[in-house]
């Protein structure tokens, strides 16, 4: 059994290097993967409009469709750039969609799986924004508002996100936040945590003491400059680079 975990590609345009390399990676996976977990922010912006105006992502959707047709199970976690995923993801790709963290047994390991944007309880500003954007009312609004209006919201959100990124990384130690969440997951009976969102790439074993089971922390990095991803074979998690 082989499972792949991928997060934070933030795809924008088909000519971009990370877009081209992701297509190559997905084609390499054909017939060679049992489960693909997209852990959020595959796209730099996606809201599931009924008309699906994101024609620039058609090549990626087609590559994922080939994987699914070949028997790969696809699980998609909403991120903070792609949510209310809509028909293209849920039905065309037959994806299992999660709006928040889940716990799942995979290859004998009990894993805490998440995008990661909810791991920092101190980021109250973002948590409020998430509540506004991810609720049922917003999901219904997507069905009636024109895409052009949503794209204006996107531009404001992206500008705000880029502007606050450096201040947030200076204010909070993301590695410490991830490890704290891992220890909490361990108390819930998990033996591993997989997360995206923070663009940190590392895989390590937590020291849980002699009587506690081993715990693996996998932070996926990104598919923008690092091209890192997670792989699981025979119950072992590792970080890999494409």
Residue pairs with C-beta under 8 A, 6 or more apart in sequence:
1 34
1 35
1 107
1 232
1 233
1 234
2 32
2 33
2 34
2 35
2 231
2 232
2 233
3 33
3 34
3 35
3 36
3 37
3 106
3 107
3 231
3 232
3 233
4 29
4 33
4 35
4 36
4 37
4 229
4 230
4 231
4 232
5 37
5 39
5 194
5 218
5 220
5 229
5 230
5 231
5 232
6 36
6 37
6 38
6 39
6 42
6 220
6 223
6 229
6 230
7 38
7 39
7 40
7 41
7 42
7 79
7 115
7 116
7 195
7 196
7 197
7 220
7 221
7 222
7 223
8 39
8 40
8 41
8 79
8 196
8 197
8 199
8 220
8 221
8 222
8 223
8 224
9 18
9 19
9 22
9 41
9 42
9 43
9 222
9 223
9 224
10 18
10 41
10 43
10 44
10 81
10 222
10 223
10 224
11 18
11 19
11 22
11 42
11 43
11 44
11 57
11 60
12 19
12 44
12 56
13 19
13 56
14 20
14 56
14 59
18 223
18 224
18 225
18 227
19 59
19 60
21 223
21 227
21 242
22 60
22 223
23 59
23 60
23 63
24 242
25 229
25 242
26 60
26 63
26 64
26 66
26 67
27 63
27 66
29 36
29 67
29 72
30 66
30 67
30 70
31 70
33 67
33 72
34 71
34 72
34 73
35 72
35 73
35 74
35 75
35 106
36 64
36 67
36 72
36 73
36 74
36 75
37 75
37 77
37 113
37 194
37 230
38 74
38 75
38 76
38 77
39 77
39 79
39 113
39 114
39 115
39 116
39 194
39 195
39 196
39 220
40 77
40 78
40 79
40 80
40 81
40 82
40 115
40 116
40 117
40 196
40 197
41 79
41 80
41 81
41 82
41 115
41 196
41 197
42 60
42 76
42 79
42 82
43 54
43 57
43 81
43 82
44 81
44 158
45 81
45 82
45 151
45 154
45 158
46 54
46 57
46 81
46 82
46 83
46 85
47 82
47 83
47 84
47 86
47 142
47 150
48 84
48 85
48 86
48 87
48 88
48 89
48 90
48 142
49 86
49 142
49 143
49 147
49 150
50 86
50 87
50 143
51 147
52 86
52 87
52 88
53 147
54 88
61 88
61 92
61 93
64 74
64 93
65 92
65 93
67 74
68 74
68 93
68 94
68 95
73 96
74 93
74 94
74 95
74 96
75 95
75 96
75 97
75 98
76 85
76 89
76 93
76 95
76 96
76 97
76 98
77 97
77 98
77 113
77 114
77 115
77 196
78 84
78 85
78 97
78 98
78 99
78 100
78 115
78 134
79 115
79 117
79 196
79 197
80 115
80 117
80 126
80 130
80 161
80 197
83 99
83 133
83 134
84 134
84 138
84 139
84 142
85 95
85 97
86 142
89 95
89 97
90 97
98 113
99 134
100 114
100 118
101 112
101 113
101 114
101 115
101 118
102 112
102 113
102 114
103 110
103 111
103 112
103 113
103 185
103 188
103 190
104 110
104 111
104 113
105 111
106 232
107 232
107 233
107 234
107 235
108 235
109 191
109 192
109 216
109 232
109 235
109 237
110 189
110 190
110 191
110 192
111 190
111 191
111 192
111 193
111 194
112 181
112 182
112 185
112 188
112 190
112 192
112 193
112 194
113 193
113 194
113 195
114 193
114 194
114 195
115 195
115 196
115 197
116 178
116 195
116 196
116 197
116 198
117 126
117 130
117 197
118 127
118 130
119 177
119 178
119 181
119 195
119 197
120 126
120 172
120 174
120 177
121 127
122 172
123 168
123 172
132 138
142 150
174 198
174 200
175 200
175 202
175 219
177 198
178 193
178 195
178 198
178 200
178 217
178 219
179 206
179 217
181 193
181 195
182 193
182 206
182 215
182 217
183 206
183 215
185 192
185 193
185 215
186 206
186 208
186 212
186 215
190 215
191 213
191 214
191 215
191 216
192 215
192 216
192 217
192 218
192 237
193 215
193 216
193 217
193 218
194 218
194 220
194 230
194 237
195 218
195 219
195 220
196 219
196 220
196 222
198 219
199 221
199 222
199 224
199 226
200 219
200 221
201 219
201 220
201 221
201 222
201 226
201 228
201 239
202 217
202 218
202 219
202 221
202 239
203 216
203 217
203 218
203 219
203 230
203 237
203 238
203 239
204 216
204 217
205 214
205 215
205 216
205 217
206 214
206 215
206 216
206 217
208 214
208 215
216 237
218 230
218 237
218 238
218 239
220 228
220 229
220 230
220 239
221 228
221 229
221 239
222 228
223 229
226 241
227 241
227 242
228 239
228 240
228 241
228 242
229 239
229 240
229 241
229 242
230 237
230 238
230 239
230 240
231 237
231 238
231 239
231 240
232 238
